[in-house]
């Protein structure tokens, strides 16, 4: 599993829930060079919707909720993954930017509540 898309209960109550994510962004923001695409004030308005196995985070802004941004774990600048979730997932799997491109496109739901599925 490379990408995890959070269900609503995960965004509200999960380990990397919205409140915790905003607290972390507010406290540890380091992307001051990226003011054009994603400045701190804009990031604090965003909603985290998922992440990657490598720790990159997928976020959206309420002003344009179809535009999916990636906050890369190992980079100073945010990236635009695509317009809409399907396009963003395809970009994450094939762009060869955050990870080596791969062709597998298997979907496996995960139980973020910790119950056996």
Secondary structure, 3 states (H helix, E strand, C coil): CCEEECCHHHHHHCCCCHHHHHHHHHHHCCCCCCCCCCCHHHHCCEEEEEEECCCCEEEEECCEEEEEEEECCCCCCCEEEEECHHHHHHHHHHCCCCCCCCCCCCCCCCCCCCCCC
